[in-house]
Structure formats: C-alpha cells, structure tokens
C-alpha cells in the first residue's frame, strides 16, 4: 500500500513538472474610438469631412496565442499565432487571413538567440518602427506612421520567412530575415502580374546603453504588390498608376532615442527607393523627431513632427505634426486623445499631391479631396489589453 502511494506521488510530481515546462498564453488588444477628419475624399462631393467610428488607431486590434516548451539545456520551442480584426464590425484584417499579423514557430537558445519560421515582421518594423518613431512611442500610433507606410515601419510582415534574432550581448542585438517567394521567379514581370516573385530580405542591429539607444535596419522586397496578404499598398498619394508595378522596394534607416527622467526623445531618418518595371525610380526620404513626457505615472503627453520628401518620378513634400495625451485607468486599460495635421505640396504630372494621415493598412480616411492638400484629424479612444 505504501509503495502504491509513493508511486502515485512520484508520477504526480513528474506530471506536474512536465506540465510546468510547457505553456500557452492567450493575449490581445482592442482599440476603439471616434475620429473626425476634414478634407477627406468623397466620390460625390469632392472634398468633404468625416466623423465616424474608428478601430485600431493607437494600435491595431488583435488576439493571439503565444507558447513555449522547455526542451532542456537552455533550449525552448516557441510559437506565435496572431490574428488582426476590426472591432467595429468583427471582420478579420490583413486580407481576411486567420493569422495575418504573425504566424511562426521556432527554437530559442539561451545566450545565442532565436530561429523562427513563418509570417514575421521585418527589422524595419522591429527596430525603426517600434523604437524610434512617433507611432511606436506614443498613442498617435498608426496615424503617425509615414504616408502609406512606404518605409515599412508598421505593416512590414514577410510571409514564408526564416528569421534569426540574437539575444542581448551587453546592449547589442542584431538579426536577419529572408522571405521565400514560393512562386516562380522571373525578370521583367508584366504590370499587374499575379505570378511575380515576392521574395524579401531584411536585417538590422540595435545598441542600448543606459538611457541611450541607437539602431538601424534595412528591408528589400521584390514585387511587393504580389505578396499575399499584400506587404505594401501600391497607392502613394496621387501616383497609384505609377507605382502599381513596382519591381523592387528598398528601404533603410537609422534612429536614436534618449530617456531623461520622465521624458523620452527620439530622432529617425528613413530612405526608401521604388524601382518600377519600366520608367524612372522614386526616392522617398522621411525625417522625424518627437518627445513624450510622463506628468504622472498615469498621465503622459507627446508631440512629434515628420517631414517627408519624394523625388525622381515626381516631386512632393509632406509636413505632419502629431500630438497625443494618454491616461491609464489601470495597467490594462487607458483612454486617450490625439490630433494630427498634415500639409502636402508638389505635383505628379500636373496633379496636386494629396495629403493622407495614417499608414495604408489602418487608416480609415481617404486622401485629401480635390482642391485641398491638407488634412486635420482628431480622435478620442479607449484601449484595453488582455
């Protein structure tokens, strides 16, 4: 009898230990609110205004599963499955994909890093967008990212990717990613082709020492419009017809950040080149600066400024100012207000370049309508994390 009791206790202990070595976490975020914008395009009225429900401005609404299994010797198996959705109507985001935000599995080793396989972010998003942009540092979020996310700061998700991310070596981290096209690769793909190869690669590095950090990243995507779900929106202001057949998108940038007491300041520069199948290339540069300040543990304010310039196939300038205030009701729930103003100048083949607040994947507003090259947007919202 004593042996049976002892055996049962040992088996229960082993089972409990095995269970503790593996874990799965359900997590998510819902961001909702009401937004207003002037000079938004309307098919019947030309340039009008909009006052409407808005989802995913501070951050895109999502839910996901994150898990790990301890394999021993500092080695773990890991996975992430993340779905994006619209809280206003319940529909899935990222082309209605089940796990369009992220879907990967891999291994991580203590003192080395992780090797993962699946749909993952480029290092432009991981480093530049998350650490050194107004969108990544404040609740201005997706409104603060640059016109149509041309430099891949927020929505650069690469399908069929293999990615290595190092651990922290005395403040220094680095990594690289390659995304397979999974289609036949050929040169000179015709405009609008659905069989063009969309291979991609990205790499980046970051160094943090005390209150200071600096980082850089590079991404190269061939036929970005051929990716599924699409990696890049081909509408850049007025020039959708000019960039609908991009052969190659190359973007790199550098950013820096400094924390002093309750304040954080950052600088960012990105350089993006579009190489079309035929015709002249377009160069896009963005220069950004911002600061946020914690007035109390619950109340934070922030302001950011971005100047963007396009040259080559067309000439255009965008000036955008973002401001936000955030109040934390708890560790999981906050309410916020934000304002953004953008002014555009320049033209493409005689047509005035339009303003458009927000990146292409999450902006609920159309570009500025005819006769107007600026936009003002205001929002109040609530965000809950679980």
LINZI-V170208 format. One record per helix or strand. SS is the DSSP state (H for helix, E for strand). FROM is the first residue (numbers start at 1). LEN is the number of residues. If there is no record, write none. Layout:
<<SS | FROM | LEN> <SS | FROM | LEN>>
This chain:
<<H | 2 | 19> <E | 22 | 21> <E | 46 | 10> <E | 62 | 11> <E | 75 | 11> <E | 92 | 1> <E | 102 | 8> <E | 113 | 9> <H | 123 | 9> <H | 134 | 4> <H | 141 | 4> <H | 147 | 3> <E | 157 | 10> <E | 169 | 1> <E | 172 | 8> <E | 200 | 10> <E | 212 | 11> <H | 224 | 3> <H | 240 | 4> <E | 246 | 15> <E | 263 | 14> <E | 282 | 13> <E | 299 | 14> <E | 315 | 14> <E | 333 | 16> <E | 351 | 2> <E | 368 | 1> <E | 374 | 12>>
